[in-house]
Amino acid sequence: MNKNIVILGTQWGDEGKGKIVDYLTEDAAYVVRCQGGHNAGHTLVVNGEKIILHLIPSGLLHDNTIGVIANGVVVSPLELIKEIKKLEKRGIFVRKRLLISSSATLVLKYHIEMDIAREKRLGINAIGTTGRGIGPAYEDKIARRGLRIKDLKDEKKLSTRLEKIVDYYNHQLVSFYKCNSINYKIILKDLLPIIDLIQDMIQDTTHILHKAIQNNKKIVFEGAQGSFLDIDHGTYPYVTSSNTTIGGIISGTGVGPRCLNRILGVTKAYSTRVGNGPFPTELFDNIDEHFSTKGHEFGSTTGRKRRTGWLDTVSLCRAVKINSLSSLCITKLDVLDGLNEIKICISYKNTNTSEIISYPDTVYDWENIEPIYEILPGWKKKTLGIKKLEDLPYEAQNYIKRIETITKIPIDIISTGPERSNIILVRNLF
């Protein structure tokens, strides 16, 4: 029996992982966020009501589930409390069911200011970050100067370290980026009331998770962003600052690979990307308009319109390999309803040499890439809300089978709409 399931994005994020995490967590004791920060936006639709989560694990909307923000996450205490209070206004109380790793790195005001200053200076060459300070926070972590959640427990030491770090940032912000300086006392003043609010949540989450595993508790591990935003395996430098692939789950929690029973990759039935960077199947025509409008393709964190394109199985197959995926979940199948034909990118061609090539190695190699498509017939019937595989239009079933054939792994879940209940469960993962 599968007790521990990992849910990962296989594209550039925004695949609909939040809904799938929420769906599977109904049967789980714990749901765990492993990396990223409040740059992640997971949208859930429950009884027609839209809920967007950034730091809090998606499955925590289930009353009997314990949420864990593990050591690999970078945490903005201000945003965390803001998110908790927003949920409480809706009658969703999570404070007593939320645990935060004492080793998680803090995101503070100077990280945000640095993030914004850098993007502004880069101009048209900007990475396209969310401006939430996530990259600079991870830099501090790697440079061994970052503050951690556990540092909030000692006000005197926190004040001393904070002053030194702010001096370090002010030197760059003022001298190089020509921005205003930051007063560390204001940051400290904002932090102090929060410490009391989260004190009981601060735990050794690695120990807690291992104890849960020993007691045969069901755990869902929730990845953020997508495989090709991974700092090592993504379309560098147009990536996020953490490992969004399977390695980030392991290092971000302290739970070893032998404890992970199933790894589910989530992909849209087409492709989207927010921000800059390579996107071989990107569209600029009426199909782009169809995907954007019908799929509501606007970033839940940034509000930016997402770039859209056909499903890219070259990248998808690579995601299968680098994550050791057990199976796939296809989301937003209903967005393809009404199209006359559907294209799948099955290989890449070098436009200079006409040579068929494998996955490009550098950002420069992507510049001469042209997708080669296989064309399948579309369907006119609605798939929205269908709950059985055999009830899907014949052409939609063929589309699903074709993806399985190309990727060589099964599709266990199909999402046919935004609601929590719009799910076809082909195979029970637990």
VOSE-765855 format. One record per residue (C-alpha): residue in three letters; x, y, z. Coordinates in steps of 0.5 Angstrom, whole numbers, padded with zeros to 4 digits, always signed. Example, Ala and Ser with C-alpha at 12.3 -4.5 7.8 and 13.67 -1.06 7.14 Angstrom:
Ala+0025-0009+0016;Ser+0027-0002+0014;
//
This chain:
Met+0000+0000+0000;Asn+0002+0007-0002;Lys+0003+0011+0005;Asn+0007+0017+0002;Ile+0006+0021-0004;Val+0010+0026-0008;Ile+0006+0031-0012;Leu+0011+0035-0017;Gly+0010+0040-0023;Thr+0013+0037-0029;Gln+0012+0044-0033;Trp+0014+0051-0031;Gly+0009+0051-0025;Asp+0002+0053-0025;Glu+0000+0046-0027;Gly-0006+0045-0022;Lys-0002+0042-0017;Gly-0006+0045-0011;Lys-0012+0042-0013;Ile-0009+0035-0014;Val-0006+0036-0007;Asp-0012+0038-0004;Tyr-0016+0032-0007;Leu-0011+0027-0005;Thr-0010+0030+0002;Glu-0017+0028+0004;Asp-0014+0021+0006;Ala-0008+0024+0009;Ala-0005+0025+0016;Tyr+0000+0030+0014;Val+0001+0035+0008;Val+0008+0038+0007;Arg+0011+0044+0003;Cys+0018+0042+0002;Gln+0021+0048-0002;Gly+0020+0055-0005;Gly+0016+0061-0001;His+0010+0065-0002;Asn+0012+0066-0009;Ala+0008+0060-0010;Gly+0001+0061-0012;His-0004+0054-0011;Thr-0011+0056-0013;Leu-0017+0051-0010;Val-0024+0052-0012;Val-0028+0049-0006;Asn-0036+0049-0007;Gly-0035+0055-0012;Glu-0031+0059-0008;Lys-0024+0061-0010;Ile-0018+0060-0005;Ile-0011+0062-0006;Leu-0005+0059-0002;His+0002+0061-0002;Leu+0006+0059+0004;Ile+0000+0054+0007;Pro+0000+0047+0004;Ser-0006+0046+0000;Gly-0009+0040+0004;Leu-0010+0044+0010;Leu-0017+0046+0008;His-0019+0039+0011;Asp-0020+0039+0018;Asn-0017+0033+0020;Thr-0010+0034+0017;Ile-0004+0037+0020;Gly+0000+0042+0015;Val+0008+0042+0015;Ile+0012+0048+0013;Ala+0019+0044+0012;Asn+0026+0046+0012;Gly+0027+0047+0005;Val+0022+0053+0005;Val+0024+0060+0006;Val+0018+0063+0010;Ser+0016+0071+0010;Pro+0013+0071+0017;Leu+0009+0077+0015;Glu+0006+0074+0009;Leu+0005+0067+0013;Ile+0001+0071+0019;Lys-0003+0075+0013;Glu-0005+0068+0010;Ile-0007+0065+0017;Lys-0012+0071+0018;Lys-0015+0071+0011;Leu-0017+0064+0012;Glu-0019+0065+0019;Lys-0024+0070+0016;Arg-0027+0065+0012;Gly-0028+0060+0018;Ile-0022+0056+0016;Phe-0018+0055+0023;Val-0011+0052+0022;Arg-0006+0055+0027;Lys-0007+0049+0031;Arg-0006+0044+0025;Leu+0000+0048+0022;Leu+0008+0046+0024;Ile+0014+0050+0022;Ser+0021+0047+0021;Ser+0026+0051+0026;Ser+0031+0051+0020;Ala+0027+0054+0015;Thr+0030+0061+0013;Leu+0027+0067+0014;Val+0025+0072+0008;Leu+0025+0079+0010;Lys+0024+0086+0007;Tyr+0031+0087+0005;His+0030+0081+0001;Ile+0024+0084-0003;Glu+0028+0090-0004;Met+0034+0087-0007;Asp+0030+0083-0011;Ile+0026+0089-0014;Ala+0032+0093-0015;Arg+0036+0087-0019;Glu+0030+0086-0024;Lys+0029+0093-0025;Arg+0036+0094-0027;Leu+0036+0088-0031;Gly+0030+0092-0035;Ile+0028+0087-0042;Asn+0033+0082-0039;Ala+0030+0081-0033;Ile+0029+0074-0030;Gly+0021+0075-0029;Thr+0021+0074-0021;Thr+0015+0075-0017;Gly+0019+0080-0013;Arg+0018+0077-0007;Gly+0025+0076-0005;Ile+0025+0069-0005;Gly+0032+0069-0009;Pro+0036+0073-0005;Ala+0033+0069+0001;Tyr+0036+0063-0002;Glu+0042+0066-0003;Asp+0043+0068+0004;Lys+0042+0061+0006;Ile+0047+0058+0001;Ala+0052+0064+0004;Arg+0051+0062+0011;Arg+0048+0069+0013;Gly+0041+0067+0013;Leu+0036+0068+0019;Arg+0032+0062+0021;Ile+0026+0061+0024;Lys+0029+0058+0030;Asp+0033+0065+0031;Leu+0026+0069+0033;Lys+0027+0065+0039;Asp+0032+0070+0042;Glu+0031+0077+0041;Lys+0038+0080+0043;Lys+0042+0075+0038;Leu+0036+0077+0033;Ser+0037+0084+0033;Thr+0045+0084+0033;Arg+0045+0079+0027;Leu+0039+0083+0024;Glu+0043+0089+0024;Lys+0049+0086+0021;Ile+0045+0083+0015;Val+0042+0090+0014;Asp+0048+0093+0014;Tyr+0051+0088+0008;Tyr+0044+0090+0004;Asn+0044+0097+0005;His+0051+0098+0002;Gln+0049+0094-0004;Leu+0042+0098-0005;Val+0045+0105-0004;Ser+0052+0105-0007;Phe+0050+0100-0013;Tyr+0043+0100-0014;Lys+0041+0107-0012;Cys+0036+0105-0007;Asn+0034+0108-0001;Ser+0037+0104+0006;Ile+0033+0100+0010;Asn+0032+0101+0018;Tyr+0033+0094+0021;Lys+0030+0097+0027;Ile+0023+0097+0023;Ile+0024+0090+0021;Leu+0025+0088+0028;Lys+0019+0092+0031;Asp+0015+0088+0026;Leu+0018+0081+0027;Leu+0017+0082+0035;Pro+0009+0081+0035;Ile+0009+0075+0030;Ile+0014+0071+0034;Asp+0009+0070+0040;Leu+0004+0068+0034;Ile+0008+0062+0031;Gln+0012+0060+0037;Asp+0008+0054+0038;Met+0008+0052+0031;Ile+0016+0052+0031;Gln+0018+0044+0031;Asp+0023+0039+0029;Thr+0019+0037+0023;Thr+0024+0032+0020;His+0023+0028+0027;Ile+0016+0029+0027;Leu+0015+0026+0020;His+0020+0020+0021;Lys+0015+0019+0027;Ala+0009+0019+0023;Ile+0012+0014+0018;Gln+0014+0009+0023;Asn+0007+0010+0025;Asn+0004+0008+0018;Lys+0001+0015+0017;Lys-0001+0017+0010;Ile+0003+0023+0008;Val+0003+0028+0002;Phe+0009+0032+0000;Glu+0007+0038-0004;Gly+0012+0041-0009;Ala+0012+0048-0011;Gln+0013+0051-0018;Gly+0015+0046-0024;Ser+0021+0042-0026;Phe+0023+0047-0031;Leu+0024+0052-0026;Asp+0029+0048-0022;Ile+0035+0051-0021;Asp+0039+0045-0023;His+0035+0042-0028;Gly+0031+0048-0031;Thr+0032+0053-0037;Tyr+0037+0057-0033;Pro+0038+0062-0032;Tyr+0030+0063-0033;Val+0029+0059-0026;Thr+0027+0060-0019;Ser+0032+0059-0013;Ser+0030+0052-0011;Asn+0030+0045-0013;Thr+0023+0044-0015;Thr+0025+0037-0018;Ile+0025+0030-0013;Gly+0031+0032-0010;Gly+0028+0038-0007;Ile+0023+0034-0003;Ile+0028+0030+0000;Ser+0033+0035+0002;Gly+0027+0040+0004;Thr+0024+0035+0009;Gly+0030+0030+0011;Val+0025+0025+0009;Gly+0030+0020+0005;Pro+0028+0017-0002;Arg+0026+0010+0001;Cys+0020+0013+0005;Leu+0017+0016-0002;Asn+0012+0011-0004;Arg+0009+0014-0010;Ile+0012+0020-0015;Leu+0006+0023-0018;Gly+0008+0028-0024;Val+0002+0034-0025;Thr+0002+0037-0033;Lys-0003+0041-0036;Ala-0007+0038-0042;Tyr-0003+0044-0046;Ser+0003+0048-0043;Thr+0004+0055-0040;Arg+0009+0059-0037;Val+0010+0066-0033;Gly+0015+0070-0034;Asn+0021+0070-0039;Gly+0025+0064-0042;Pro+0025+0059-0047;Phe+0018+0056-0049;Pro+0018+0052-0056;Thr+0011+0051-0057;Glu+0009+0058-0055;Leu+0003+0060-0059;Phe+0001+0068-0061;Asp-0006+0066-0065;Asn-0013+0065-0063;Ile-0011+0058-0060;Asp-0007+0062-0055;Glu-0013+0067-0054;His-0017+0060-0053;Phe-0013+0057-0048;Ser-0012+0064-0044;Thr-0020+0065-0044;Lys-0022+0058-0042;Gly-0016+0056-0038;His-0016+0063-0034;Glu-0009+0063-0035;Phe-0007+0069-0031;Gly-0002+0068-0025;Ser-0005+0067-0018;Thr+0001+0070-0015;Thr+0003+0076-0020;Gly-0003+0077-0024;Arg+0001+0076-0030;Lys-0002+0073-0037;Arg+0001+0066-0038;Arg+0004+0065-0044;Thr+0001+0059-0047;Gly+0003+0053-0052;Trp+0001+0046-0054;Leu+0003+0040-0050;Asp+0011+0039-0050;Thr+0012+0032-0049;Val+0020+0032-0050;Ser+0020+0036-0044;Leu+0015+0032-0041;Cys+0019+0026-0042;Arg+0025+0029-0039;Ala+0021+0031-0033;Val+0019+0023-0032;Lys+0026+0021-0032;Ile+0029+0027-0027;Asn+0024+0026-0022;Ser+0023+0018-0023;Leu+0015+0019-0024;Ser+0011+0013-0022;Ser+0005+0016-0026;Leu+0002+0023-0029;Cys-0004+0027-0027;Ile-0007+0031-0033;Thr-0010+0037-0031;Lys-0015+0042-0035;Leu-0017+0037-0040;Asp-0024+0041-0041;Val-0020+0047-0044;Leu-0019+0043-0050;Asp-0026+0042-0051;Gly-0029+0045-0058;Leu-0022+0045-0061;Asn-0022+0042-0068;Glu-0015+0039-0068;Ile-0010+0038-0062;Lys-0002+0039-0063;Ile+0003+0035-0059;Cys+0010+0037-0059;Ile+0014+0030-0060;Ser+0021+0033-0062;Tyr+0025+0039-0063;Lys+0029+0041-0070;Asn+0035+0045-0070;Thr+0033+0051-0075;Asn+0040+0052-0078;Thr+0041+0045-0079;Ser+0034+0041-0080;Glu+0037+0036-0075;Ile+0033+0033-0070;Ile+0036+0034-0063;Ser+0035+0032-0056;Tyr+0034+0037-0050;Pro+0038+0043-0051;Asp+0043+0044-0046;Thr+0044+0052-0045;Val+0039+0058-0046;Tyr+0043+0059-0053;Asp+0041+0053-0055;Trp+0034+0054-0055;Glu+0034+0060-0059;Asn+0034+0055-0066;Ile+0029+0050-0063;Glu+0023+0049-0067;Pro+0018+0044-0065;Ile+0015+0038-0069;Tyr+0008+0037-0068;Glu+0004+0031-0068;Ile-0004+0033-0070;Leu-0009+0029-0067;Pro-0017+0030-0068;Gly-0020+0035-0063;Trp-0027+0034-0060;Lys-0034+0038-0059;Lys-0037+0034-0053;Lys-0036+0037-0046;Thr-0031+0034-0042;Leu-0032+0039-0036;Gly-0034+0035-0030;Ile-0034+0028-0033;Lys-0032+0023-0027;Lys-0031+0017-0031;Leu-0025+0015-0036;Glu-0030+0011-0041;Asp-0035+0017-0041;Leu-0030+0022-0044;Pro-0031+0023-0052;Tyr-0027+0018-0056;Glu-0022+0023-0058;Ala-0020+0025-0051;Gln-0019+0018-0049;Asn-0014+0017-0055;Tyr-0011+0024-0053;Ile-0010+0021-0046;Lys-0007+0014-0049;Arg-0002+0018-0054;Ile+0001+0021-0048;Glu+0001+0015-0044;Thr+0005+0012-0050;Ile+0010+0017-0051;Thr+0012+0018-0044;Lys+0011+0011-0042;Ile+0008+0012-0035;Pro+0001+0011-0034;Ile-0004+0017-0033;Asp-0008+0016-0026;Ile-0012+0022-0025;Ile-0015+0027-0030;Ser-0018+0034-0028;Thr-0024+0036-0032;Gly-0025+0043-0029;Pro-0023+0047-0023;Glu-0028+0045-0018;Arg-0025+0040-0012;Ser-0030+0034-0015;Asn-0028+0035-0022;Ile-0024+0029-0022;Ile-0023+0022-0026;Leu-0019+0018-0021;Val-0017+0012-0026;Arg-0013+0009-0020;Asn-0013+0010-0013;Leu-0006+0012-0011;Phe-0006+0010-0004;
//
